[in-house]
Amino acid sequence: MHPALHSWRDELPGHAVRLMAYVGGLVLLSIVAAEFYQSTPVKTAIAPVDRSDWIEIDKPFPAFTLSIPEAAGQPERYAIRRHAAGDGRKDILGLGDPDGLTPYFEVAIYRAGSEIARFAPPIEAIVSDAAALGPVNIKPATEPLATKFGPLAMARFETSQGAKRFCLGFVRSYDDPMLQISGRFCQGDSFVQDSTLSCALDRLTLLYAGSEPKIGALFAHAELNRSYCGQRDPLMTPTPKYRALWKALEMGPPPVHRTDR
C-alpha cells in the first residue's frame, strides 16, 4: 500500500473526532447566543370584559305605556332587557331627563324567570335599583302607598352621584304571576308628594301581554281600581285644569322632545 494512503487511513479517526467536537461546539455556542440575545416577551394585560347579566334588546316592541298628557314633550325612553342566563324580562319606561333637576319618573316591570327564586326585600330592591345614583339618607316610609296595583313599599332618598336629586323609590311584588313593579320619581328641589307618585302609576297600562294571561288579568284588575288621580270620571284627566301630576315642570326649562325608542 502506498505510504500516503496508509497515513490518511491512520489519521481519519482523529480528524472525525475533532470535526464532531467542532460542530458540537458551534451548536452549543448558537444555543447560548440565542438565549442571551432573545428579546423578553411583551406581556399585555387582558382587560376584564364586562359581562352584564342583562342584555338590552335593540328596537324594543313596547308592552306597556305611560299616558301622561301633562308631561307631553318631555324626553321619554323605553327599554327591554333580557336576562342572559334565565328567561326574565324587564320593561323600563322613563319620562323626563334622568340626569337633570326637573322631574324624572321611571318604572320597571320585571317578569322574573329562572334566574331568581324570589324577589329581594322591598327596601333592598329599591336601593339596588338606584345603586348608580348613589342613594344616601334612605328613609323607608312608615306606611305603604295605595295605588291601583295595591299597596306599594316606598323609601325616600337623596342622590350622591351626578346632580343632587330627591327621590321617592317604590316597589310592589307579586308571587303569581312572579312580577315586580318598581322605580322612582325624582326632582331637584324636594321630594314629590306621595299622591303624585300614585297618580303617575295610575297612568301605567298594559299594551300587550303576549302568552302571559296572568299578567293581562293583573293589569285588568288594576284598571278596576284606578282612581283617575282622584277624579273617577276619566273625561276629567286630559283637561287643562288637571295639572297636579306634572305641575313642577311648569317652573322648569322649556320641554325638549326626544325620541329614542
ChimeraX commands (.cxc) that place a marker at each C-alpha (Angstrom):
marker #1 position 0.00,0.00,0.00 radius 0.5
marker #1 position 1.20,3.46,-0.80 radius 0.5
marker #1 position 2.64,5.19,2.28 radius 0.5
marker #1 position 0.41,8.27,1.78 radius 0.5
marker #1 position -2.76,6.17,1.81 radius 0.5
marker #1 position -1.62,4.36,4.90 radius 0.5
marker #1 position -1.02,7.69,6.68 radius 0.5
marker #1 position -4.51,9.05,5.72 radius 0.5
marker #1 position -6.23,5.87,6.98 radius 0.5
marker #1 position -4.46,6.09,10.30 radius 0.5
marker #1 position -5.31,9.76,10.81 radius 0.5
marker #1 position -9.01,9.56,9.72 radius 0.5
marker #1 position -10.44,8.68,13.16 radius 0.5
marker #1 position -8.65,11.63,14.76 radius 0.5
marker #1 position -9.94,14.05,12.13 radius 0.5
marker #1 position -13.51,12.75,12.57 radius 0.5
marker #1 position -13.40,13.22,16.34 radius 0.5
marker #1 position -12.07,16.77,16.00 radius 0.5
marker #1 position -14.73,17.61,13.37 radius 0.5
marker #1 position -17.55,16.34,15.58 radius 0.5
marker #1 position -16.21,18.30,18.54 radius 0.5
marker #1 position -16.01,21.43,16.40 radius 0.5
marker #1 position -19.59,21.03,15.13 radius 0.5
marker #1 position -20.83,20.33,18.67 radius 0.5
marker #1 position -19.11,23.47,19.90 radius 0.5
marker #1 position -20.76,25.57,17.21 radius 0.5
marker #1 position -24.20,24.18,18.14 radius 0.5
marker #1 position -23.62,24.92,21.82 radius 0.5
marker #1 position -22.47,28.47,21.07 radius 0.5
marker #1 position -25.56,29.03,18.89 radius 0.5
marker #1 position -27.86,27.93,21.70 radius 0.5
marker #1 position -26.14,30.15,24.25 radius 0.5
marker #1 position -26.22,33.14,21.90 radius 0.5
marker #1 position -29.89,32.61,21.14 radius 0.5
marker #1 position -30.77,32.53,24.84 radius 0.5
marker #1 position -28.63,35.58,25.56 radius 0.5
marker #1 position -29.98,37.78,22.78 radius 0.5
marker #1 position -33.57,36.62,22.90 radius 0.5
marker #1 position -35.96,39.54,23.47 radius 0.5
marker #1 position -38.07,39.50,26.59 radius 0.5
marker #1 position -41.64,38.76,25.50 radius 0.5
marker #1 position -44.10,41.63,26.00 radius 0.5
marker #1 position -47.00,40.59,28.22 radius 0.5
marker #1 position -50.17,42.57,27.58 radius 0.5
marker #1 position -52.68,42.67,30.39 radius 0.5
marker #1 position -56.06,41.31,29.40 radius 0.5
marker #1 position -58.73,43.82,30.25 radius 0.5
marker #1 position -61.68,42.27,32.06 radius 0.5
marker #1 position -64.78,42.02,29.94 radius 0.5
marker #1 position -67.93,43.47,31.43 radius 0.5
marker #1 position -70.41,40.66,31.11 radius 0.5
marker #1 position -73.71,42.05,32.31 radius 0.5
marker #1 position -76.41,39.68,33.49 radius 0.5
marker #1 position -78.86,41.67,31.39 radius 0.5
marker #1 position -78.88,42.17,27.62 radius 0.5
marker #1 position -80.65,45.20,26.17 radius 0.5
marker #1 position -82.86,44.46,23.18 radius 0.5
marker #1 position -82.49,46.54,20.03 radius 0.5
marker #1 position -85.67,48.17,18.71 radius 0.5
marker #1 position -87.91,47.08,21.60 radius 0.5
marker #1 position -91.60,46.44,20.99 radius 0.5
marker #1 position -93.42,48.19,23.89 radius 0.5
marker #1 position -95.66,46.06,26.08 radius 0.5
marker #1 position -96.58,48.91,28.45 radius 0.5
marker #1 position -97.23,52.63,28.19 radius 0.5
marker #1 position -97.35,55.74,30.36 radius 0.5
marker #1 position -100.09,58.09,29.22 radius 0.5
marker #1 position -99.33,61.42,30.94 radius 0.5
marker #1 position -100.57,64.35,28.82 radius 0.5
marker #1 position -99.28,66.84,31.40 radius 0.5
marker #1 position -95.73,65.76,30.52 radius 0.5
marker #1 position -96.18,65.93,26.76 radius 0.5
marker #1 position -92.94,66.92,25.05 radius 0.5
marker #1 position -90.69,65.64,27.81 radius 0.5
marker #1 position -87.92,63.18,26.87 radius 0.5
marker #1 position -89.12,59.60,27.04 radius 0.5
marker #1 position -87.40,56.24,26.87 radius 0.5
marker #1 position -88.45,52.62,26.54 radius 0.5
marker #1 position -86.00,49.75,27.03 radius 0.5
marker #1 position -86.34,45.98,27.22 radius 0.5
marker #1 position -83.71,43.81,28.88 radius 0.5
marker #1 position -83.47,40.04,28.88 radius 0.5
marker #1 position -81.57,38.02,31.44 radius 0.5
marker #1 position -78.56,36.26,29.91 radius 0.5
marker #1 position -78.93,33.07,31.95 radius 0.5
marker #1 position -82.62,32.90,32.85 radius 0.5
marker #1 position -85.59,34.00,30.81 radius 0.5
marker #1 position -86.51,37.06,32.86 radius 0.5
marker #1 position -87.53,40.30,31.19 radius 0.5
marker #1 position -87.53,43.93,32.31 radius 0.5
marker #1 position -89.53,46.65,30.56 radius 0.5
marker #1 position -88.22,50.06,31.64 radius 0.5
marker #1 position -90.12,53.27,30.95 radius 0.5
marker #1 position -88.56,56.67,31.62 radius 0.5
marker #1 position -90.16,60.09,31.39 radius 0.5
marker #1 position -88.15,63.30,31.78 radius 0.5
marker #1 position -84.42,63.99,31.97 radius 0.5
marker #1 position -82.73,61.24,34.06 radius 0.5
marker #1 position -79.71,63.46,34.79 radius 0.5
marker #1 position -81.43,66.81,35.28 radius 0.5
marker #1 position -83.14,68.58,38.16 radius 0.5
marker #1 position -86.58,68.60,36.58 radius 0.5
marker #1 position -88.97,65.77,37.49 radius 0.5
marker #1 position -87.99,62.33,36.23 radius 0.5
marker #1 position -90.23,59.28,36.52 radius 0.5
marker #1 position -89.01,55.75,35.87 radius 0.5
marker #1 position -90.89,52.50,36.26 radius 0.5
marker #1 position -89.68,48.96,35.57 radius 0.5
marker #1 position -91.90,45.91,35.12 radius 0.5
marker #1 position -89.86,42.80,35.87 radius 0.5
marker #1 position -91.21,39.45,34.76 radius 0.5
marker #1 position -88.90,37.09,36.63 radius 0.5
marker #1 position -87.60,33.88,35.10 radius 0.5
marker #1 position -85.41,31.05,36.32 radius 0.5
marker #1 position -82.61,33.48,37.29 radius 0.5
marker #1 position -84.14,34.07,40.74 radius 0.5
marker #1 position -86.22,32.05,43.20 radius 0.5
marker #1 position -87.80,35.07,44.89 radius 0.5
marker #1 position -87.65,38.86,44.86 radius 0.5
marker #1 position -85.43,40.78,47.26 radius 0.5
marker #1 position -87.00,42.52,50.28 radius 0.5
marker #1 position -88.63,45.85,49.31 radius 0.5
marker #1 position -86.09,48.34,50.67 radius 0.5
marker #1 position -83.18,46.24,49.42 radius 0.5
marker #1 position -84.77,46.19,45.96 radius 0.5
marker #1 position -85.29,49.97,45.96 radius 0.5
marker #1 position -81.68,50.67,46.96 radius 0.5
marker #1 position -80.32,48.13,44.46 radius 0.5
marker #1 position -82.31,49.62,41.57 radius 0.5
marker #1 position -80.96,53.09,42.38 radius 0.5
marker #1 position -77.35,51.98,43.00 radius 0.5
marker #1 position -75.99,54.04,40.08 radius 0.5
marker #1 position -77.35,57.21,41.72 radius 0.5
marker #1 position -75.52,56.60,44.99 radius 0.5
marker #1 position -78.59,56.73,47.27 radius 0.5
marker #1 position -77.98,58.30,50.69 radius 0.5
marker #1 position -80.16,59.32,53.63 radius 0.5
marker #1 position -82.50,56.45,52.88 radius 0.5
marker #1 position -85.74,56.66,54.85 radius 0.5
marker #1 position -88.30,53.88,54.42 radius 0.5
marker #1 position -91.91,55.03,54.51 radius 0.5
marker #1 position -93.86,54.03,57.59 radius 0.5
marker #1 position -96.99,53.30,55.57 radius 0.5
marker #1 position -97.41,51.72,52.13 radius 0.5
marker #1 position -98.73,53.81,49.26 radius 0.5
marker #1 position -102.21,52.96,47.98 radius 0.5
marker #1 position -102.27,52.57,44.19 radius 0.5
marker #1 position -104.33,50.76,41.60 radius 0.5
marker #1 position -101.77,47.93,41.83 radius 0.5
marker #1 position -102.31,47.61,45.56 radius 0.5
marker #1 position -100.06,48.83,48.39 radius 0.5
marker #1 position -96.50,49.80,47.37 radius 0.5
marker #1 position -93.49,49.86,49.68 radius 0.5
marker #1 position -91.67,53.21,49.50 radius 0.5
marker #1 position -88.43,54.84,50.58 radius 0.5
marker #1 position -87.17,58.40,50.26 radius 0.5
marker #1 position -83.53,59.00,49.43 radius 0.5
marker #1 position -81.16,61.62,48.08 radius 0.5
marker #1 position -78.62,61.04,45.31 radius 0.5
marker #1 position -74.86,61.43,45.75 radius 0.5
marker #1 position -73.90,60.80,42.10 radius 0.5
marker #1 position -74.46,63.47,39.47 radius 0.5
marker #1 position -76.87,66.30,40.17 radius 0.5
marker #1 position -78.33,66.16,43.65 radius 0.5
marker #1 position -81.91,64.97,43.49 radius 0.5
marker #1 position -84.62,63.95,45.92 radius 0.5
marker #1 position -86.21,60.63,45.01 radius 0.5
marker #1 position -89.17,58.57,46.06 radius 0.5
marker #1 position -88.47,54.91,45.34 radius 0.5
marker #1 position -91.17,52.27,45.24 radius 0.5
marker #1 position -91.70,48.56,44.69 radius 0.5
marker #1 position -94.58,46.08,44.52 radius 0.5
marker #1 position -94.01,42.35,44.07 radius 0.5
marker #1 position -96.40,39.56,43.15 radius 0.5
marker #1 position -95.99,35.82,43.57 radius 0.5
marker #1 position -98.40,34.64,40.87 radius 0.5
marker #1 position -97.54,35.78,38.30 radius 0.5
marker #1 position -94.00,36.36,39.52 radius 0.5
marker #1 position -93.86,40.03,38.62 radius 0.5
marker #1 position -92.41,43.16,40.19 radius 0.5
marker #1 position -93.24,46.82,39.57 radius 0.5
marker #1 position -90.57,49.20,40.82 radius 0.5
marker #1 position -89.00,52.56,40.09 radius 0.5
marker #1 position -88.53,56.08,41.35 radius 0.5
marker #1 position -89.81,59.62,40.98 radius 0.5
marker #1 position -87.06,62.26,41.37 radius 0.5
marker #1 position -86.65,66.01,41.14 radius 0.5
marker #1 position -84.07,68.57,42.16 radius 0.5
marker #1 position -85.62,70.72,44.84 radius 0.5
marker #1 position -87.76,68.47,47.04 radius 0.5
marker #1 position -89.50,65.12,47.25 radius 0.5
marker #1 position -92.59,64.65,45.14 radius 0.5
marker #1 position -95.84,64.12,47.02 radius 0.5
marker #1 position -97.00,60.55,47.60 radius 0.5
marker #1 position -100.20,61.37,45.73 radius 0.5
marker #1 position -98.15,62.50,42.71 radius 0.5
marker #1 position -96.44,59.11,42.54 radius 0.5
marker #1 position -99.76,57.31,42.93 radius 0.5
marker #1 position -101.19,59.44,40.14 radius 0.5
marker #1 position -98.26,58.66,37.83 radius 0.5
marker #1 position -98.68,54.92,38.40 radius 0.5
marker #1 position -102.38,55.34,37.65 radius 0.5
marker #1 position -101.30,56.06,34.06 radius 0.5
marker #1 position -99.27,52.86,33.63 radius 0.5
marker #1 position -101.21,50.49,31.40 radius 0.5
marker #1 position -100.63,47.25,29.54 radius 0.5
marker #1 position -100.49,47.20,25.75 radius 0.5
marker #1 position -99.60,43.59,25.10 radius 0.5
marker #1 position -99.44,40.57,27.44 radius 0.5
marker #1 position -98.35,38.07,24.83 radius 0.5
marker #1 position -98.61,34.49,26.06 radius 0.5
marker #1 position -98.90,35.51,29.71 radius 0.5
marker #1 position -102.63,35.74,30.52 radius 0.5
marker #1 position -101.98,36.15,34.24 radius 0.5
marker #1 position -100.24,39.46,33.59 radius 0.5
marker #1 position -103.16,40.55,31.44 radius 0.5
marker #1 position -105.55,39.66,34.26 radius 0.5
marker #1 position -103.40,41.53,36.80 radius 0.5
marker #1 position -103.48,44.77,34.81 radius 0.5
marker #1 position -107.17,44.36,34.00 radius 0.5
marker #1 position -107.90,44.09,37.72 radius 0.5
marker #1 position -105.70,47.13,38.37 radius 0.5
marker #1 position -107.80,49.16,35.93 radius 0.5
marker #1 position -110.86,48.40,38.05 radius 0.5
marker #1 position -109.07,50.04,40.98 radius 0.5
marker #1 position -107.98,53.09,39.02 radius 0.5
marker #1 position -108.71,56.37,40.83 radius 0.5
marker #1 position -108.03,58.67,37.85 radius 0.5
marker #1 position -105.85,60.68,40.22 radius 0.5
marker #1 position -108.76,61.49,42.49 radius 0.5
marker #1 position -111.21,62.05,39.62 radius 0.5
marker #1 position -113.31,58.99,38.99 radius 0.5
marker #1 position -114.58,60.48,35.75 radius 0.5
marker #1 position -111.98,59.56,33.07 radius 0.5
marker #1 position -113.08,62.52,30.94 radius 0.5
marker #1 position -111.52,64.83,33.51 radius 0.5
marker #1 position -108.00,63.51,33.06 radius 0.5
marker #1 position -106.93,65.38,29.88 radius 0.5
marker #1 position -108.50,68.76,30.75 radius 0.5
marker #1 position -106.26,71.84,31.28 radius 0.5
marker #1 position -107.37,72.13,34.89 radius 0.5
marker #1 position -105.86,68.73,35.67 radius 0.5
marker #1 position -102.18,69.70,36.07 radius 0.5
marker #1 position -101.34,68.36,39.52 radius 0.5
marker #1 position -99.24,65.45,38.28 radius 0.5
marker #1 position -96.51,67.36,36.45 radius 0.5
marker #1 position -97.01,70.86,37.86 radius 0.5
marker #1 position -93.32,71.16,38.76 radius 0.5
marker #1 position -92.43,71.09,35.07 radius 0.5
marker #1 position -94.16,74.44,34.55 radius 0.5
marker #1 position -91.34,76.06,36.54 radius 0.5
marker #1 position -88.59,74.26,34.67 radius 0.5
marker #1 position -86.91,74.92,31.30 radius 0.5
marker #1 position -88.87,74.60,28.04 radius 0.5
marker #1 position -89.59,70.96,27.23 radius 0.5
marker #1 position -87.35,69.17,24.75 radius 0.5
marker #1 position -88.79,66.34,22.73 radius 0.5
marker #1 position -86.53,63.35,22.17 radius 0.5
marker #1 position -87.47,60.07,20.60 radius 0.5
marker #1 position -85.03,57.25,21.31 radius 0.5
marker #1 position -87.24,54.26,21.48 radius 0.5
marker link #1:1,2 radius 0.2
marker link #1:2,3 radius 0.2
marker link #1:3,4 radius 0.2
marker link #1:4,5 radius 0.2
marker link #1:5,6 radius 0.2
marker link #1:6,7 radius 0.2
marker link #1:7,8 radius 0.2
marker link #1:8,9 radius 0.2
marker link #1:9,10 radius 0.2
marker link #1:10,11 radius 0.2
marker link #1:11,12 radius 0.2
marker link #1:12,13 radius 0.2
marker link #1:13,14 radius 0.2
marker link #1:14,15 radius 0.2
marker link #1:15,16 radius 0.2
marker link #1:16,17 radius 0.2
marker link #1:17,18 radius 0.2
marker link #1:18,19 radius 0.2
marker link #1:19,20 radius 0.2
marker link #1:20,21 radius 0.2
marker link #1:21,22 radius 0.2
marker link #1:22,23 radius 0.2
marker link #1:23,24 radius 0.2
marker link #1:24,25 radius 0.2
marker link #1:25,26 radius 0.2
marker link #1:26,27 radius 0.2
marker link #1:27,28 radius 0.2
marker link #1:28,29 radius 0.2
marker link #1:29,30 radius 0.2
marker link #1:30,31 radius 0.2
marker link #1:31,32 radius 0.2
marker link #1:32,33 radius 0.2
marker link #1:33,34 radius 0.2
marker link #1:34,35 radius 0.2
marker link #1:35,36 radius 0.2
marker link #1:36,37 radius 0.2
marker link #1:37,38 radius 0.2
marker link #1:38,39 radius 0.2
marker link #1:39,40 radius 0.2
marker link #1:40,41 radius 0.2
marker link #1:41,42 radius 0.2
marker link #1:42,43 radius 0.2
marker link #1:43,44 radius 0.2
marker link #1:44,45 radius 0.2
marker link #1:45,46 radius 0.2
marker link #1:46,47 radius 0.2
marker link #1:47,48 radius 0.2
marker link #1:48,49 radius 0.2
marker link #1:49,50 radius 0.2
marker link #1:50,51 radius 0.2
marker link #1:51,52 radius 0.2
marker link #1:52,53 radius 0.2
marker link #1:53,54 radius 0.2
marker link #1:54,55 radius 0.2
marker link #1:55,56 radius 0.2
marker link #1:56,57 radius 0.2
marker link #1:57,58 radius 0.2
marker link #1:58,59 radius 0.2
marker link #1:59,60 radius 0.2
marker link #1:60,61 radius 0.2
marker link #1:61,62 radius 0.2
marker link #1:62,63 radius 0.2
marker link #1:63,64 radius 0.2
marker link #1:64,65 radius 0.2
marker link #1:65,66 radius 0.2
marker link #1:66,67 radius 0.2
marker link #1:67,68 radius 0.2
marker link #1:68,69 radius 0.2
marker link #1:69,70 radius 0.2
marker link #1:70,71 radius 0.2
marker link #1:71,72 radius 0.2
marker link #1:72,73 radius 0.2
marker link #1:73,74 radius 0.2
marker link #1:74,75 radius 0.2
marker link #1:75,76 radius 0.2
marker link #1:76,77 radius 0.2
marker link #1:77,78 radius 0.2
marker link #1:78,79 radius 0.2
marker link #1:79,80 radius 0.2
marker link #1:80,81 radius 0.2
marker link #1:81,82 radius 0.2
marker link #1:82,83 radius 0.2
marker link #1:83,84 radius 0.2
marker link #1:84,85 radius 0.2
marker link #1:85,86 radius 0.2
marker link #1:86,87 radius 0.2
marker link #1:87,88 radius 0.2
marker link #1:88,89 radius 0.2
marker link #1:89,90 radius 0.2
marker link #1:90,91 radius 0.2
marker link #1:91,92 radius 0.2
marker link #1:92,93 radius 0.2
marker link #1:93,94 radius 0.2
marker link #1:94,95 radius 0.2
marker link #1:95,96 radius 0.2
marker link #1:96,97 radius 0.2
marker link #1:97,98 radius 0.2
marker link #1:98,99 radius 0.2
marker link #1:99,100 radius 0.2
marker link #1:100,101 radius 0.2
marker link #1:101,102 radius 0.2
marker link #1:102,103 radius 0.2
marker link #1:103,104 radius 0.2
marker link #1:104,105 radius 0.2
marker link #1:105,106 radius 0.2
marker link #1:106,107 radius 0.2
marker link #1:107,108 radius 0.2
marker link #1:108,109 radius 0.2
marker link #1:109,110 radius 0.2
marker link #1:110,111 radius 0.2
marker link #1:111,112 radius 0.2
marker link #1:112,113 radius 0.2
marker link #1:113,114 radius 0.2
marker link #1:114,115 radius 0.2
marker link #1:115,116 radius 0.2
marker link #1:116,117 radius 0.2
marker link #1:117,118 radius 0.2
marker link #1:118,119 radius 0.2
marker link #1:119,120 radius 0.2
marker link #1:120,121 radius 0.2
marker link #1:121,122 radius 0.2
marker link #1:122,123 radius 0.2
marker link #1:123,124 radius 0.2
marker link #1:124,125 radius 0.2
marker link #1:125,126 radius 0.2
marker link #1:126,127 radius 0.2
marker link #1:127,128 radius 0.2
marker link #1:128,129 radius 0.2
marker link #1:129,130 radius 0.2
marker link #1:130,131 radius 0.2
marker link #1:131,132 radius 0.2
marker link #1:132,133 radius 0.2
marker link #1:133,134 radius 0.2
marker link #1:134,135 radius 0.2
marker link #1:135,136 radius 0.2
marker link #1:136,137 radius 0.2
marker link #1:137,138 radius 0.2
marker link #1:138,139 radius 0.2
marker link #1:139,140 radius 0.2
marker link #1:140,141 radius 0.2
marker link #1:141,142 radius 0.2
marker link #1:142,143 radius 0.2
marker link #1:143,144 radius 0.2
marker link #1:144,145 radius 0.2
marker link #1:145,146 radius 0.2
marker link #1:146,147 radius 0.2
marker link #1:147,148 radius 0.2
marker link #1:148,149 radius 0.2
marker link #1:149,150 radius 0.2
marker link #1:150,151 radius 0.2
marker link #1:151,152 radius 0.2
marker link #1:152,153 radius 0.2
marker link #1:153,154 radius 0.2
marker link #1:154,155 radius 0.2
marker link #1:155,156 radius 0.2
marker link #1:156,157 radius 0.2
marker link #1:157,158 radius 0.2
marker link #1:158,159 radius 0.2
marker link #1:159,160 radius 0.2
marker link #1:160,161 radius 0.2
marker link #1:161,162 radius 0.2
marker link #1:162,163 radius 0.2
marker link #1:163,164 radius 0.2
marker link #1:164,165 radius 0.2
marker link #1:165,166 radius 0.2
marker link #1:166,167 radius 0.2
marker link #1:167,168 radius 0.2
marker link #1:168,169 radius 0.2
marker link #1:169,170 radius 0.2
marker link #1:170,171 radius 0.2
marker link #1:171,172 radius 0.2
marker link #1:172,173 radius 0.2
marker link #1:173,174 radius 0.2
marker link #1:174,175 radius 0.2
marker link #1:175,176 radius 0.2
marker link #1:176,177 radius 0.2
marker link #1:177,178 radius 0.2
marker link #1:178,179 radius 0.2
marker link #1:179,180 radius 0.2
marker link #1:180,181 radius 0.2
marker link #1:181,182 radius 0.2
marker link #1:182,183 radius 0.2
marker link #1:183,184 radius 0.2
marker link #1:184,185 radius 0.2
marker link #1:185,186 radius 0.2
marker link #1:186,187 radius 0.2
marker link #1:187,188 radius 0.2
marker link #1:188,189 radius 0.2
marker link #1:189,190 radius 0.2
marker link #1:190,191 radius 0.2
marker link #1:191,192 radius 0.2
marker link #1:192,193 radius 0.2
marker link #1:193,194 radius 0.2
marker link #1:194,195 radius 0.2
marker link #1:195,196 radius 0.2
marker link #1:196,197 radius 0.2
marker link #1:197,198 radius 0.2
marker link #1:198,199 radius 0.2
marker link #1:199,200 radius 0.2
marker link #1:200,201 radius 0.2
marker link #1:201,202 radius 0.2
marker link #1:202,203 radius 0.2
marker link #1:203,204 radius 0.2
marker link #1:204,205 radius 0.2
marker link #1:205,206 radius 0.2
marker link #1:206,207 radius 0.2
marker link #1:207,208 radius 0.2
marker link #1:208,209 radius 0.2
marker link #1:209,210 radius 0.2
marker link #1:210,211 radius 0.2
marker link #1:211,212 radius 0.2
marker link #1:212,213 radius 0.2
marker link #1:213,214 radius 0.2
marker link #1:214,215 radius 0.2
marker link #1:215,216 radius 0.2
marker link #1:216,217 radius 0.2
marker link #1:217,218 radius 0.2
marker link #1:218,219 radius 0.2
marker link #1:219,220 radius 0.2
marker link #1:220,221 radius 0.2
marker link #1:221,222 radius 0.2
marker link #1:222,223 radius 0.2
marker link #1:223,224 radius 0.2
marker link #1:224,225 radius 0.2
marker link #1:225,226 radius 0.2
marker link #1:226,227 radius 0.2
marker link #1:227,228 radius 0.2
marker link #1:228,229 radius 0.2
marker link #1:229,230 radius 0.2
marker link #1:230,231 radius 0.2
marker link #1:231,232 radius 0.2
marker link #1:232,233 radius 0.2
marker link #1:233,234 radius 0.2
marker link #1:234,235 radius 0.2
marker link #1:235,236 radius 0.2
marker link #1:236,237 radius 0.2
marker link #1:237,238 radius 0.2
marker link #1:238,239 radius 0.2
marker link #1:239,240 radius 0.2
marker link #1:240,241 radius 0.2
marker link #1:241,242 radius 0.2
marker link #1:242,243 radius 0.2
marker link #1:243,244 radius 0.2
marker link #1:244,245 radius 0.2
marker link #1:245,246 radius 0.2
marker link #1:246,247 radius 0.2
marker link #1:247,248 radius 0.2
marker link #1:248,249 radius 0.2
marker link #1:249,250 radius 0.2
marker link #1:250,251 radius 0.2
marker link #1:251,252 radius 0.2
marker link #1:252,253 radius 0.2
marker link #1:253,254 radius 0.2
marker link #1:254,255 radius 0.2
marker link #1:255,256 radius 0.2
marker link #1:256,257 radius 0.2
marker link #1:257,258 radius 0.2
marker link #1:258,259 radius 0.2
marker link #1:259,260 radius 0.2
marker link #1:260,261 radius 0.2
view
